[in-house]
Amino acid sequence: MAGSTRILVWDGALRLFHWSVVLLVAAMWWTAENGVMDWHRRMGMILVGLLAFRIVWGLIGPQTARFGSWRIGPAAILGYIRNLRSGVHKPSFGHNPMGTLSVIAILAALFVQVGTGLFAVDVDGLESGPLASLVSFEAGRQAAEIHEISFNVLLALIGLHVAAIVTYLFFFKDNLVRPMVTGRRASEDFGDASLSDARLSWLRLTIAVAAAFAAMWGVSNAG
């Protein structure tokens, strides 16, 4: 809207994490389908770092990045669903309850993907994850099977996530993609609430990035 004040809702680090995961999932699917396993493993290691970053950022990052800001109680979820069924949608400063559930499910699927991929072994033992030497061949094969199944689950969750974004856009005229690109939304969306701007703390960002590199180093040296 003209003349509206736009406030920072999503910090730059969180947005970079989000779009990096989008690109990595697509690229890792392509490398797996085409047998480019060296690059698949490299990208998997980057994903290890990104997930480690997200854990730390969820503890020390700006308000909307923190796990503590997520509204996932039954009352919040049921109340939000009732409002949606009544055609009432009030934009949230951060994730709404349904969006929070979606993020939790996708992050959980990503952790399963990474965890199983680290130990996975292919059927003839020629390709394996960086930690496969720590488990038996049978355990590595089980990890590979779960890895494949969990990717299909991840794709389904991503599909639901995209479908929800499209629904909000067409039914509630709420573009959820733009703020995840620019980081900003109109302050009028949130009424008179006193909100914390999602600005970065460079010290906290340094800690989270260090955790990401520590995770990658730890995994690469554990096998």
Backbone as a ProteinNet text record, in pm:
[ID]
protein_1_A
[PRIMARY]
MAGSTRILVWDGALRLFHWSVVLLVAAMWWTAENGVMDWHRRMGMILVGLLAFRIVWGLIGPQTARFGSWRIGPAAILGYIRNLRSGVHKPSFGHNPMGTLSVIAILAALFVQVGTGLFAVDVDGLESGPLASLVSFEAGRQAAEIHEISFNVLLALIGLHVAAIVTYLFFFKDNLVRPMVTGRRASEDFGDASLSDARLSWLRLTIAVAAAFAAMWGVSNAG
[TERTIARY]
83.4	0	87.1	41.1	121.5	148.2	273	309	320.1	305.5	311.6	456.7	475.9	607.6	631.8	748.7	779.4	885	856.8	948.3	1010.9	1129.4	1202.9	1146.1	1094.4	1035.8	1131.8	1193.1	1286.2	1426.9	1519.5	1657.2	1726.2	1833.4	1904	1961	2010.3	2068.6	1962.9	1845.2	1737.4	1691.1	1682.3	1641.5	1745.4	1872.8	1978.2	1971.9	1946.9	1929.5	1814.8	1701.5	1581.6	1608.3	1659.5	1677.6	1794.7	1893.7	2003.6	1952.8	1863.5	1805.8	1722.5	1645.8	1566.3	1656.4	1763.5	1854.9	1926.7	1968.1	2040.5	1953.8	1829.8	1741.6	1722.7	1702.1	1686.1	1814.3	1928.2	2055.3	2091	2060.9	2092.7	2003.3	1879	1792.7	1852.9	1896.6	1950.5	2077.7	2167.1	2292.4	2267.3	2169.9	2139.2	2079.1	1988.3	1923.5	2022	2126.4	2222	2354.9	2359.1	2477.6	2600.1	2581.6	2695.6	2715.4	2764.1	2762.2	2868.3	2979.5	3078.8	3018	2946.8	2881.4	2763.9	2697.5	2587	2637.4	2752.4	2809	2855.7	2915.8	2959.7	2841.1	2734.8	2615.8	2552.3	2556.7	2505.8	2582.3	2713.4	2794.3	2757.5	2728.9	2683.6	2551.4	2463.5	2334.7	2353.6	2452.3	2485.8	2515.8	2599	2633	2513.4	2428.2	2310	2215.3	2196.5	2107	2165.8	2297.2	2361	2343.5	2360.3	2337.6	2195.3	2097.4	1957.3	1925.9	1985.8	1964	2012.8	2134.4	2190.7	2114.6	2080.3	2006.8	1867.8	1812.8	1683.1	1689.5	1809.6	1828.6	1874.8	1956	2015.6	1986.4	1915	1887.8	1780.8	1740.7	1633.8	1501.8	1406.8	1280.6	1213.3	1196.6	1121.1	1197.8	1329	1408.1	1407.9	1371.5	1385.4	1272.5	1311.5	1212.6	1112.2	1157.7	1070.1	956	966.2	859.4	751.6	776.1	681	557.7	442.3	315.3	260.1	279.3	239.8	150.9	100.4	9.5	-123.5	-194.9	-324.8	-422.4	-426.6	-520.9	-489.9	-360	-320.9	-352.8	-324.5	-347.6	-496.8	-575	-719	-786.8	-743.6	-800.5	-768.7	-646.7	-606.6	-686.9	-705.6	-783.5	-928.1	-986	-1123.5	-1135.1	-1037.1	-1038.8	-1029.5	-942.2	-928.6	-1058.1	-1122.5	-1248.5	-1357.8	-1343.2	-1440.1	-1400.9	-1290	-1242.9	-1165.6	-1121.3	-1047	-899.3	-816.6	-672.3	-602.3	-533.2	-454.6	-307.5	-232	-90.2	-15.1	78.4	155.4	292.5	343.4	481.1	569.4	614	683.5	592.3	614.9	533.4	399.6	292.4	164.2	165.7	67.8	72	82.2	8.4	15.3	149.6	201	332.9	440.5	425.3	520.8	522.1	403.7	396.8	464.2	444.7	506.6	658.2	709.1	854	912	845.1	893	898.9	794.9	790.8	901.3	922.9	1026.1	1164.7	1188.4	1318.4	1342.5	1239.4	1254.4	1289.7	1222.6	1251.6	1393.8	1438.8	1575.6	1677.7	1650.1	1741.1	1746.5	1632.3	1631	1709.5	1689.4	1762	1912.7	1955.7	2099.2	2152.6	2080.2	2127.6	2142.4	2044.9	2053.7	2154.7	2164.6	2259.9	2403.7	2433.1	2570	2615.1	2519.9	2554.2	2513.8	2450.5	2394.1	2501.7	2468.8	2555.2	2468	2518.3	2437.3	2446.8	2366.5	2347.4	2475.5	2565.8	2690.5	2808.1	2782.4	2887.5	2984.9	2956.4	3049.5	3035.7	2916.5	2892.5	2841.3	2888.9	2846.8	2860.7	2792	2801.9	2931.9	2968.1	3097.6	3114	3005	3014.6	2976.6	2965.2	2921.9	3019.6	3146.1	3245.4	3224	3141.2	3117.3	3007.9	2935.9	2826.1	2844.9	2767.6	2775	2713.7	2742.8	2685.1	2532.7	2480.5	2334.9	2273	2337.4	2286.4	2294.5	2402	2415.2	2307.6	2271.1	2164.3	2029.3	2006.1	1882.2	1875.6	1990	1995.4	1964	2015.4	1990	1842	1777.6	1634.9	1551.6	1585.8	1514.5	1542.1	1664	1703.6	1614.3	1588.6	1504.3	1358.6	1308.9	1169.6	1149.8	1242.6	1226.7	1234.9	1304.3	1306.8	1169.3	1100.2	963.9	871.6	892.4	815.9	848.1	976.8	1017.9	952.8	949.5	885.4	737.6	670.4	528.3	508.7	595	585.4	611	708.3	736	616.3	555.4	436.3	323.8	300.6	197.4	232.2	359.4	406.3	378.7	412.7	389.3	239.8	162.1	16.8	-42	8.2	-40	-5.3	115.4	156.7	65.2	34.3	-56	-195.6	-241.1	-373.5	-380.6	-278.3	-276.9	-275.5	-204.8	-195.1	-329.7	-398.3	-520.6	-645.8	-650.3	-771.5	-765.5	-644.4	-632	-548.5	-503.8	-426	-302	-241.6	-123.5	-5.8	86.7	204.3	310.8	329.8	426.2	566.9	579	710.5	789.4	723.5	794.8	869.2	805.7	880.6	999.8	992.3	1105.5	1217.8	1189.4	1292.3	1345.6	1255.6	1296.5	1317	1251.6	1257.9	1154.4	1082.6	997.7	849.8	767.6	623.2	575.3	456.8	398.9	365.8	404.8	379.2	230.4	149.3	4.4	-55.1	17.4	-31.3	-45	28.1	35.7	-31.6	-109.5	-184.1	-92.8	-127	-51.3	46.2	67.7	155.7	297.5	363	502.4	588.4	662.4	734.8	884.2	960.9	1105.8	1153.1	1233.9	1287.9	1387.5	1384.4	1466.2	1605.6	1671.4	1805.6	1909	2019.6	2123	2211.3	2254	2364.1	2484.5	2588.2	2702.4	2773.9	2775.1	2837.4	2761.2	2628.7	2548.4	2556.4	2562.8	2577.4	2709.9	2815.6	2946.8	2943.3	2874.9	2863	2789.9	2679.7	2601.4	2679.8	2752	2832.9	2945.8	3006.5	3112	3057.4	2935	2872.4	2852.5	2816.4	2797.3	2927.6	3035.8	3164.7	3214.7	3187.4	3228.4	3156.4	3027.9	2951.8	3006.8	3035.1	3090.2	3226.4	3309.7	3442.6	3430.3	3340.3	3324.4	3280	3183.6	3134.1	3241.2	3308.9	3408.7	3528.6	3551.7	3666.3	3627.4	3499.2	3453.6	3453.5	3449.3	3438.7	3569.3
-118.5	0	123.8	232.5	351.9	416.2	457.8	531.6	447.7	317.8	234.1	215.6	196.7	167.8	18.5	-18.7	-160.9	-196.6	-299.9	-341.3	-475.4	-497.1	-619.9	-733.2	-834.8	-950.2	-1068.8	-1093.2	-1205.7	-1151.5	-1190	-1141.7	-1204.2	-1140.1	-1184.3	-1324	-1360.4	-1493.5	-1602.1	-1578.3	-1676.6	-1691.2	-1578.7	-1584.7	-1658.2	-1633.9	-1703.8	-1853.4	-1890.1	-2031.5	-2092.1	-2023.8	-2075.3	-2103.7	-2004.8	-2021.7	-2113.2	-2120.2	-2215	-2358.2	-2384.2	-2517.9	-2552.1	-2455.6	-2478.5	-2522	-2447.8	-2479.7	-2612.3	-2636.6	-2759.9	-2883.5	-2878.1	-2994.2	-3026.4	-2922.7	-2944.7	-3001.3	-2944	-2988.9	-3129.6	-3161.5	-3295	-3401	-3364.6	-3457.9	-3485.9	-3380.5	-3397	-3481.2	-3453.5	-3529.1	-3676	-3704	-3843.6	-3915.8	-3848.9	-3910.3	-3936.2	-3855.7	-3867.2	-3928.7	-3981	-4052.9	-3967.6	-3838.5	-3749.5	-3745.5	-3855.6	-3873.9	-3792.5	-3760.9	-3676.5	-3541.6	-3482.9	-3354.6	-3371.6	-3484.3	-3511.7	-3511	-3573.7	-3577	-3438.6	-3363.7	-3228.1	-3140.9	-3150.6	-3071.8	-3118.4	-3249	-3300.7	-3244.9	-3228.5	-3171.5	-3025.2	-2952.9	-2814.1	-2810.7	-2907.2	-2913.1	-2943.2	-3025.4	-3048.1	-2914.8	-2833.7	-2704	-2612.1	-2611.9	-2525.6	-2564.6	-2694.2	-2737.5	-2706.1	-2720.5	-2681.8	-2532.3	-2453.9	-2309.5	-2280.7	-2350.9	-2322.9	-2356.6	-2462.4	-2496.2	-2382.7	-2337.4	-2230.5	-2100.8	-2070.3	-1947	-1950.1	-2068	-2081.3	-2056.4	-2056	-2030.1	-1887.9	-1830.4	-1699.9	-1593.5	-1629.5	-1533.9	-1432.7	-1348.4	-1251.2	-1319.1	-1240.3	-1292.6	-1392.9	-1357.9	-1445.5	-1571.7	-1574.5	-1693.8	-1791.7	-1745.4	-1827.5	-1930	-2048.6	-2153.5	-2112.1	-2032.6	-1989.8	-1900.8	-1843.9	-1757.2	-1835.9	-1965.2	-2046.4	-2075.8	-2053.1	-2079.6	-2213.2	-2316.8	-2450.9	-2520.1	-2445.9	-2506.1	-2540.1	-2639.6	-2678.6	-2562.4	-2476.5	-2364.2	-2270	-2239.8	-2148.8	-2208.9	-2337.4	-2402.9	-2412.9	-2458.4	-2473.9	-2339.2	-2238.1	-2104.9	-2049.4	-2074	-2025.9	-2095.9	-2227.3	-2302.3	-2253.2	-2227.1	-2176.3	-2042.9	-1956	-1826.4	-1843.9	-1933.7	-1957	-2010.6	-2101.5	-2157.9	-2051.7	-1948.6	-1838.1	-1730.2	-1752.6	-1654.3	-1540.6	-1558.1	-1453.1	-1489.9	-1402.6	-1425.3	-1296.2	-1300.6	-1186.5	-1221.2	-1143.7	-1174.1	-1184.3	-1276.9	-1299.7	-1235.8	-1186.5	-1138.3	-1260.4	-1318.6	-1446.1	-1555.4	-1677.1	-1789.5	-1792.4	-1815.9	-1843.4	-1988.4	-2030.1	-2166	-2277	-2265.8	-2369.5	-2366.1	-2245.7	-2233.3	-2292.8	-2275.1	-2332.4	-2484.2	-2544.9	-2690.6	-2736.5	-2661.5	-2695.5	-2689.2	-2584	-2568.3	-2680.6	-2713.6	-2822	-2953.4	-2982.2	-3107.5	-3112.5	-3001.8	-2999.6	-3010.3	-2938.2	-2948	-3090.2	-3153.3	-3290.9	-3384.6	-3366.7	-3450.2	-3426.8	-3302.4	-3271.9	-3337.6	-3336.3	-3401.2	-3551.9	-3612.7	-3755.6	-3781	-3695.2	-3709.5	-3703.8	-3602.4	-3586.1	-3700.5	-3732.3	-3836.9	-3971.2	-4009.4	-4138.1	-4133	-4018.3	-4006.2	-4020.7	-3978.1	-3988	-4133	-4223.4	-4364	-4457.2	-4403.8	-4487.4	-4555.1	-4675.7	-4751.7	-4804.8	-4795.5	-4848.5	-5000.8	-5062.1	-5206.5	-5284.3	-5229	-5299.8	-5245	-5150.1	-5097.8	-5003.2	-4960	-4872.3	-4726.3	-4686.8	-4549.7	-4552.3	-4457.7	-4456.1	-4316.1	-4294.2	-4167.6	-4157.5	-4038.1	-4016.8	-4090.2	-4132.9	-4203.6	-4350.5	-4399.9	-4538.6	-4639.2	-4602.3	-4694.8	-4721	-4639.8	-4655.6	-4757.4	-4802.3	-4897.5	-5018	-5122.3	-5242.2	-5215.6	-5306	-5292.7	-5298.5	-5388.3	-5401	-5271.7	-5212.5	-5086.1	-4975.4	-4977.2	-4878.5	-4892.8	-5018	-5040.5	-4994.3	-5019.6	-4971.8	-4819.1	-4756.5	-4610	-4560.8	-4631.7	-4592.4	-4603.9	-4709.1	-4726.9	-4617.3	-4586.2	-4477.6	-4344.5	-4328.6	-4206.6	-4184.1	-4291.4	-4280.3	-4252.8	-4323.4	-4303	-4162.7	-4118.6	-3987.5	-3874.4	-3897.7	-3793.2	-3777.3	-3888.6	-3878.9	-3808.1	-3834.2	-3762.6	-3613.9	-3581.7	-3441.8	-3374	-3441.7	-3384.6	-3357.9	-3450.9	-3431.5	-3310.8	-3295.7	-3181.9	-3050.6	-3051.4	-2931	-2897.7	-3000.1	-2976.9	-2914.2	-2963.9	-2905.6	-2761.8	-2737.7	-2603.4	-2505.7	-2546.6	-2461.3	-2441.6	-2548	-2536.7	-2437.4	-2438.7	-2343.8	-2200.9	-2180.7	-2046.7	-1995.6	-2082.4	-2044.6	-2013.5	-2092.6	-2069.7	-1933.7	-1900.3	-1770	-1656.2	-1677.2	-1571.9	-1546.5	-1652.8	-1635.9	-1616.9	-1679.1	-1669.7	-1556.5	-1525.3	-1422.6	-1302.8	-1304.5	-1194.2	-1163.6	-1267.4	-1252.9	-1321.3	-1240.8	-1292.8	-1327.4	-1455.6	-1499.8	-1514.6	-1514.5	-1531.4	-1401.3	-1289.6	-1162.1	-1129.4	-1142.8	-1113.9	-1206.8	-1330.2	-1420.3	-1384.8	-1296.6	-1243.9	-1111.2	-1018.1	-884	-875.6	-963.7	-960.9	-871.9	-791.6	-687	-706.5	-656.8	-649.9	-513.8	-474.9	-347.8	-355.8	-253.2	-253.9	-254.8	-201.7	-199.1	-339.5	-437.8	-575.6	-625.2	-561.7	-613.6	-523.2	-426.6	-340.6	-256.4	-244.7	-160	-238.8	-364.7	-447.9	-392.7	-402.5	-361.6	-479.3	-461.7	-572.8	-546.4	-652.9	-641.6	-651.4	-556	-560.6	-675.5	-746.2	-867.2	-833.5	-740.7	-703.2	-802.2	-811.2	-907.5	-856.8	-950.7	-927.7	-999.5	-923.9	-984.5	-1085	-1060.7	-1157	-1288.8	-1281.1	-1402.9	-1472.3	-1393.7	-1453.1	-1527.3	-1469.2	-1533.9	-1666.5	-1668.4	-1792.5	-1899.8	-1861.9	-1958.6	-2010.8	-1921.8	-1964.1	-2055.8	-2023.2	-2109.1	-2247.8	-2253.8	-2383.3	-2463.6	-2394.5	-2462.3	-2524.7	-2447.2	-2500.3	-2610	-2596.2	-2699.9	-2830.9	-2822.1	-2943.2	-3009.8	-2930.6	-2987.7	-3049.8	-2981.6	-3034.7	-3163.7	-3164.1	-3282	-3403.5	-3384.1	-3496.5	-3545.6	-3452.4	-3491.7	-3562.2	-3543.1	-3606.1	-3724.2	-3756.8	-3865.8	-4000.3	-3997.8	-4122	-4199.3
0	0	0	-64.8	-82.1	52.1	73.1	192.2	317.8	308	427.4	470.6	600.4	654.1	646.9	596.3	583.9	687	764.2	870	834.4	890.8	863.5	948.4	880.9	948.4	947	832.5	817.6	798	884.8	872.9	752.5	709.5	589.7	601.3	718.4	736.3	723.1	779.1	768.3	624.1	552.9	412.6	329.2	357.2	283.9	312.3	437.6	472.1	392	391	323.5	176.6	104.3	-39.6	-72.4	16.9	-3.8	5.2	100.9	113.6	-9.6	-59.1	-180	-295.3	-317.4	-427.3	-403.9	-279.6	-249.7	-269.8	-224.8	-241	-388.8	-469	-613.1	-674.1	-636.5	-693.1	-646.9	-522	-472	-535.5	-562.4	-636.1	-773.1	-842.9	-977.6	-975.1	-880.5	-875.5	-842.7	-755.6	-723.1	-843.1	-914.2	-1029.9	-1143.1	-1151.4	-1262	-1219.5	-1097.5	-1053.3	-1029.1	-1007.2	-980.7	-829.3	-774.8	-630.6	-557.1	-622.2	-555.3	-519	-614	-587.9	-492.5	-499.9	-407.8	-263.2	-240.9	-105.8	-62.4	-154.1	-118	-77.5	-155.4	-123.2	7.2	31.7	157.6	275.8	259.1	366.4	390.3	282.9	298.5	373.4	343.2	411.9	560.4	594	735.1	803.2	737.5	793.8	806.2	704.7	708	821.3	841.7	948.8	1086	1099.5	1225.7	1249.8	1143.7	1154.5	1200	1141.2	1174.1	1318.8	1371.5	1512.2	1601.5	1576.9	1660	1638.8	1514	1483.5	1545.9	1559.6	1625.2	1774.5	1829.2	1971.7	2000.1	1910.1	1940.9	1835.4	1728.5	1621.2	1658.4	1562.7	1586.4	1621.1	1665.2	1718	1625.1	1498.3	1408.3	1370.3	1395.1	1365.9	1482.3	1600	1720.2	1733.2	1776.1	1799	1906.6	2001.9	2110.1	2065.6	1944.3	1893.8	1819.7	1798.4	1723	1807.6	1749.8	1818.1	1768.5	1849.2	1805.7	1907.7	2004.6	2100.7	2036.2	2089.7	2032.3	2021.5	2122.7	2120.3	2005.3	1985.6	1878	1741.7	1725.2	1596.2	1565.3	1663.1	1639.8	1617.9	1693.6	1674.7	1537.7	1492.3	1359.9	1250.4	1264.8	1165.4	1162.2	1279.5	1283.9	1210.7	1230.7	1162	1011.1	966.5	822.7	763.4	833.2	783.1	776.6	859.2	857.3	757.7	686.3	589.3	650.7	775.9	845.7	847.3	792.5	793.6	831.8	945.5	989.9	973.6	894	874.3	1006.9	1013.1	1134.7	1123	1234.6	1239.6	1261.4	1151.6	1156.6	1104.4	1148.7	1102.2	1174.5	1097.9	1162	1211.8	1294.2	1350.5	1246.3	1135.4	1032.8	961.4	937.5	876.9	965.1	1096.2	1190.2	1181.3	1175.6	1161.8	1033.4	926	798.1	808	870.4	884.5	969.7	1079.7	1166.2	1088.6	1011.9	936.1	831.3	760.7	657.1	719	828.7	895.1	945.7	1001.6	1049.5	934.1	820.8	703.8	653.7	658.5	616.5	709.3	839.1	933.5	908.5	879.2	847.6	719.4	619.5	493.5	515.3	587.8	611.8	697.4	804.9	894.8	826.9	745.6	676.1	562.4	496.1	386.4	431.3	552.2	603.3	617.4	644.4	669.5	555.5	452.2	346.3	261.9	214.2	123.6	10.9	-114.4	-224.2	-227.9	-313.4	-308.3	-336.3	-418	-446.4	-367.9	-279	-192.7	-258.8	-381.1	-451.9	-409.1	-372	-327.9	-184.4	-104.6	35.3	92.3	203.4	273.3	350.6	396.4	461.7	594.5	657.4	785.4	773.3	651.4	630.6	689.7	700	755	903.7	967.4	1110.9	1141.4	1038.1	1059.7	968.2	993.4	910	772.9	679.3	545.4	552.7	636	648.3	701.8	800.6	855.2	751	672.4	565.9	460	430	332.5	387.7	515.9	577.6	574.6	601.4	595.9	455.2	354	215.4	180.9	229.7	202.1	268.7	393.6	462.7	393.7	346.1	275.6	153.6	80.3	-39	-2.3	98.5	140.3	195.8	278.9	342.3	240.7	128.7	26.5	-36.5	-57.3	-110.3	-11.5	117.4	220.3	214.3	199.5	189.9	70.2	-44	-162.4	-137.1	-68.8	-38.2	52.6	151.9	243.6	170.7	80.6	2.1	-85.9	-145	-226.6	-147	-25.3	61.3	98.1	123.2	158.3	43.8	-77.2	-194.2	-216.6	-199.7	-216.4	-117.1	6	106.8	67.8	15.3	-27.9	-138.4	-234.5	-343.9	-289.7	-193.3	-133.5	-66	11.1	78.2	-23.7	-133.7	-234.4	-301.3	-340.9	-419.6	-334.1	-217.3	-135.2	-32.5	15.3	118.7	73.7	-53.6	-110.1	-26.3	26.3	111.1	42.8	-9	-78.3	25.5	50.2	150.2	94.2	-38.3	-99.9	-96.1	-126.7	-133.1	-3.2	114.4	237.1	258.9	207.7	222.3	125.7	30.4	-59.7	-7.1	22.4	66.6	217.1	290.2	435.9	501	421.2	479	448.1	542.7	524.5	572.7	525.3	569.2	717.5	793.2	937.1	967.2	874	894.6	902.2	849.6	855.6	999.1	1090.1	1226	1328.5	1282.7	1373.7	1460	1586.3	1678	1763.7	1729.6	1812.1	1812.2	1925.8	1936.8	1894.2	1786	1726.3	1727.6	1740.1	1735.5	1591.7	1548.8	1414.3	1404.6	1291.5	1275.6	1224.2	1292.4	1249.5	1302.6	1229.8	1263.5	1376.5	1460.4	1552.9	1493.7	1462.2	1394.6	1483.5	1614.7	1705.3	1702.5	1711.2	1709.6	1574.3	1467.3	1334.7	1324	1378.3	1376	1450.7	1565.2	1642.9	1562.3	1496.4	1419.4	1299.1	1231.3	1116.9	1163.2	1277.4	1331.8	1363.7	1414.6	1443.4	1315.1	1207	1078.7	1030.2	1034.9	989.8	1083.3	1213.1	1308.1	1279.1	1244.6	1212.5	1087.2	984.6	861.3	886.2	963.6	994.8	1074.8	1173.2	1256.5	1177.4	1088.7	1008.8	912	846.3	746.2	808.7	937.8	1003.5	1092.1	1093.3	1180	1109.6	976.5	901.6	892.7
[MASK]
+++++++++++++++++++++++++++++++++++++++++++++++++++++++++++++++++++++++++++++++++++++++++++++++++++++++++++++++++++++++++++++++++++++++++++++++++++++++++++++++++++++++++++++++++++++++++++++++++++++++++++++++++++++++++++++++

